[in-house]
Amino acid sequence: MDEIQRYKIIYTETATCDMEEKADYISLQLQEPILAERWYLNLRADIQQNLSFLPFKYPAYPVEPWASRGIRMFSTSNDVILYSVDDTVKTVYIRGVCTKGRDLTAHLEEQDSLK
């Protein structure tokens, strides 16, 4: 039986900024630094656990042009992780992290305009 391939996880600058902004909000605005750290560590663990093996199991983001660009989405309890996969180098690129309910298309367009 073939061994399941492990994918490397790489966080883009945008995804890192998204995560830092939310952690800062929880820590500073809500004045819950312990909760902010727990959220951050849990999110990183969820991403590692769910996307380092079989990352194609989660759906493509169903809006163009993102779907044709290979953007996929994975949901956790309160967040949506936008990512793409380069199967040739077995790498998952975390493109963005958004709180559920946020306009994902607007977030992707904002990222695109920064390039």
N, C-alpha and C positions, 0 to 999 in steps of 0.2 A: 504494500500500500504506500502511495506517495505521501511524503510529509507535507503538511500544510505550510505554505510559504508565509514567513513573517515579513511585514512591511515596516519600513522605517517611517517615523512620523516627523515631519518638519513643519514648524509653525512659521507662517509668513509674518512680516513686520506688522501687517494689518491685524492679524489674529492676535498677536502678542499685545498690541495696543488695545484691542477690544477687551481682552482679559484683564489687563492692568486697569483700564477705565472702570470696569465693573467692580473689581476688587477694591479700588479706591472709593467708589461710590458706597459700597457696603461698609467699608472701614470708616470713612470720614463723614459721609452724609448721614448714614444710619448709626454711626458710632458703634460699630460691631466689628472690631478688628479680628477677633477670634473667628467669627462667622465668615469674614472675608477670606481668611487663610484656609479655613475648612472648605469653602466653596471652590477656591482655586485648586487646592490639592485634589478634591473629589472630581472636578472637571477634568484635570489632567489624567487622572486614573481612569475615568470613563472613556476618554478618547483613546488612551493606550489599550485598554481592554477590548474596546469595540471596533477599533479601526486598524489595529496592527495585524489582524487576521481577517481575511475575507471582506475587505472594505467595499466590494461591489454589492454587498447584500443590502445596502441602504439605497433608497431611491434617488434618482436624478432630480435636481431642482427643476420643476416642470415649466419654467418660464424661459423663453428665448431672449437673448442669445445664450443664456447660461447653460441650458440643457445641452446644446450642441457643443459647448466648450467643456463639457464633462463635469460640471459642478454637481455635487451630490450633497445630500443633507442627512444629518444624524441628529436625533432629538434626545436630550436628556430630560430630567425632570422640569427644569426651568429654562433651558437654553437650546438653541439650534446651532449646530456646528456645520458650517459650509466648507466643503473640501473637494479636492480633486485627487485623482490617482494616476500616477505614471507607472503603468504595469511593467514597462521595459526595465526600470531600475528599482521596482518594488518599493515605491515611495508614495506616501500619502502626504499631501500638502494641505495643511489647515489654513483656509483662506479667510475665515471670519467666524466670530462667535457672537451670536445675538440672543438677547432675551426673547423668549417666546412672545409672540404678539407684535413684535417689531416688523416693520416693512422690510422683508429680506431683499426684495428687488431694489429698493432705494439704497440699502446698504451695499449691495454689489455694484450698483451704478456709481456710488460714491467712491468705492475702491478703484473702480475702473478709471474714473476721472483723475485719480492721483497718480496714475502711471505716466 
